[in-house]
Amino acid sequence: MERTVETTPEFINSGTWNKVLNYIALSDEAPPYLLMDRDLVAKKVSLIGKGIRNSKTYYAVKANPDKEVLKLMNSLETGFEIASEGELQILAALGVGPERIITSNPVKTFKFLEQAVDYGLRYFAFDSAVEVDKLARYAPGSNVYIRLSVPNEGSEWPLSKKFGVETDEAAALLVYAKEKGLNPAGITFHVGSQCNNVYNWNIAVDKAWELWEIVGQQGITLSMLNIGGGYPIRYTKKVADIETIEKKADKAIYQKFPKDIEVFIEPGRAVVGDAGVFVSTVIGKARRGDENWLYIDVGVFNGLMESIGGIKYTYVVGSRSDEKIWTIAGPSCDSFDVIDRGVELPEPEIGNRILILSSGAYTISYASEFNGFSIPKTILI
Ligand SMILES: *Cc1c(COP(=O)(O)O)cnc(C)c1O
């Protein structure tokens, strides 16, 4: 298959491209399926955290909770960030010890809390008084960290409005947690997913330091800063690289915080995103008004949900025909199932493969069987 669009140099160098083409050439697996390059995942795991002193990485499982992916990550001895009993059960089955698992969801279900405590988890996020009460009851004495609200500008998937509190409330809640017999251990934030503004981490670190000092004056000595996730990957546009982000974050942290601080990082997208390639099939074409429609067998509901939130993927087809501007839609009958508009691609034939790059994160984990279309299989290569 010919490469008809400019993909990331990293992608080409990683060998992922060759592995994908080889797999397609040699396998009789029927599309759609998601290929995940083990070597690229391993490379990302080894890279993330390298630029931040005293850091530990906790992979955000929701980005891609495939069993084989988690098995691979377990063998690389990374930590895990989870939010539900379902995620806990997968890790438990793999034998991941509780000391390698944290939960940063500030609002937890009772069932999850009970199972997490039973399993031995000791680190929990919170951002409300009622969550302190829940933790004091279900996880007495555990280490808790406050979710601070920070700017999400420049992130393609902002999320801070759902969670997080401002500095004064955060300080009061840490004090309250201590009164309730919990151990106020640290501060967390999330700059927004697919965050391409490297200054967001600086702003967030400064804000966390302000809080750290305020609670310090009230007799609370924190020990941990959890800088969340948000590292971006390249879909169609060039993004800040991990080294640059970490260098800046590390500098901001060590200018201010105590030298023995523990830093947690919770990347999801950056660990698995680039390593994934959807192999899909062109199932239909039509000209409607002045739009060229291309229908493929992976859509918004069975894998490409994030396209609705503005994520733009890179598509590759093998055709050498003239380029046209396409509206790309999934296989279901729902009008919501439109993946992208204005995509320039050579015209493929019906039955041709179409590859969707950088699709390893927040794809299968979001997928449903809506309208009877099955969720594509994940295959590690
Ligand atoms: C989803 C999530 C992450 C991972 O975010 P990415 O943008 O995929 O890196 C990290 N921490 C928390 C609390 C999350 O909810």
The ligand as a Tripos MOL2 file, in Angstrom:
@<TRIPOS>MOLECULE
LIG
   15    15     1     0     0
SMALL
NO_CHARGES

@<TRIPOS>ATOM
      1 C1         -8.1430   10.2160   31.4250 C.3       1 LIG1
      2 C2         -7.2550   10.6110   32.5340 C.ar      1 LIG1
      3 C3         -5.8760   10.6220   32.3470 C.ar      1 LIG1
      4 C4         -5.2240   10.3580   31.0130 C.3       1 LIG1
      5 O1         -5.3250   11.4620   30.2080 O.3       1 LIG1
      6 P1         -4.6060   11.5220   28.7600 P.3       1 LIG1
      7 O2         -5.0380   12.8180   28.2240 O.co2     1 LIG1
      8 O3         -5.0810   10.3560   27.9910 O.co2     1 LIG1
      9 O4         -3.1450   11.4610   29.0040 O.co2     1 LIG1
     10 C5         -5.1030   10.9060   33.4380 C.ar      1 LIG1
     11 N1         -5.6280   11.1950   34.6380 N.ar      1 LIG1
     12 C6         -6.9570   11.2020   34.8510 C.ar      1 LIG1
     13 C7         -7.4870   11.5020   36.1840 C.3       1 LIG1
     14 C8         -7.8070   10.9270   33.8010 C.ar      1 LIG1
     15 O5         -9.1230   10.9520   34.0030 O.3       1 LIG1
@<TRIPOS>BOND
     1     1     2 1
     2     2     3 ar
     3     2    14 ar
     4     3     4 1
     5     3    10 ar
     6     4     5 1
     7     5     6 1
     8     6     7 2
     9     6     8 1
    10     6     9 1
    11    10    11 ar
    12    11    12 ar
    13    12    13 1
    14    12    14 ar
    15    14    15 1
@<TRIPOS>SUBSTRUCTURE
     1 LIG1         1 GROUP 0 **** ****
